[in-house]
Amino acid sequence: MKRLTLYSALMSGVSLMGMSCGNNPTEVPVSKPSGIHPAGIVKTPWGHTDGREVSLYTLTNSKGDQVQISDYGGTVISWKTPDKNGQRASIVVGMDSLQDYLQKPPYFGALVGRYGNRIGNASFELEGKKYQLAANNGKNALHGGLKGFDKVVWNAAFSSDTVPALTLTYTSKDGEEGYPGNLQVEVNYRLNDEGALDIEYQAQTDKPTPVNLTNHSYFNLTGQAGTPIENLVLQLDAAHYTPVDTSLIPTGEIKSVAGTPFDFTSPKRIGADIGQVPGGYDHNFVLNHPGDFTKPVATLVDSVSGRKLQVFTTEPGLQFYTGNFLDGRFKSQDGKPINFRTALCMETQHFPDSPNKPAFPSTILKPGGKFHSITRYQVSLIP
């Protein structure tokens, strides 16, 4: 696949639409540098699984911001940025070792596919044929199955010619987790000097197949993994959302957020209305300007640390999840339990269960076509 095509176009101001169509590991803890690395990228051994070596890649920009990503699951392990007092801490909740991730945590920082989010009844029909998937979320399929993209070791290449960049590639074979077609996937991570982490996704297939790729990082702008997220303030560029049934599968409706707890069209404290949402927020929001990379689709603010996180994407939807299923079983890098609602996700995506909802934007990638998508997470300080 030709690299950087979508990225180059977007950075030139062209607006594009989102989709064209364990073994016994050897433990190596997360590296914790005592000072600031020069701008660039550093590769560190991080253990073994599935008979392969696993590595950790530390991307550092000229300001000293650092993102650590593993080729196991394309996982964002940490993202250290300064607060208003210049104190650096990770705004991404992650864990200390490969062994922690092999215990199957709830997708902390993971690269998710072949289909991010849920598919109802773990099945879909495509061109007259029914495909059965693993039911790994009650009766439904979630985040690619029992061994989705988050649980494989990707091939990696990296450079720092312009900005620190990590390229991961993986071929998902025909029939893997029940999906048709050999799917060739490439994901590029770039950390620029303005504090933005860009994630670009590309894919091609030799058979029609659903594709919905995303990143499942859990954010807490306070930099403290044990701090509840209800006091963070969120704004979403979304006037509609997709209601769900009791198993969190969209009903097929697209409803206005006006007058509901789902209205984040103006900045609102996350905890303001969360008590009115059974179970908390775990819903897909329909973005107002799909494909427009120039407008932030989400803005998250922590007034205490002074950090602001903006999300830009070419995707038509965003899953806002408030960590409702976190239960303290896993501990963060600073040793604190990752508890209920101490982190949140903003997963850019096509809508859940789209293969079974013809009225939703299509997620079907066909031979000869290309899946292209890019999401930017931009960190800054409140003026």
PyMOL commands that set and color helices and strands:
alter all, ss='L'
color gray80, all
select helices_A, chain A and resi 5-11+98-102+120-122+149-151+176-178+274-276+354-356
alter helices_A, ss='H'
color red, helices_A
select strands_A, chain A and resi 40-49+52-60+66-70+75-82+88-90+110-112+118-119+123-126+129-132+141-142+155-159+165-172+183-191+196-205+209-210+214-216+218-219+233-236+240-242+255-256+268-269+282-286+298-302+307-313+317-321+344-349+364-365+371-381
alter strands_A, ss='S'
color yellow, strands_A
deselect
rebuild
show_as cartoon
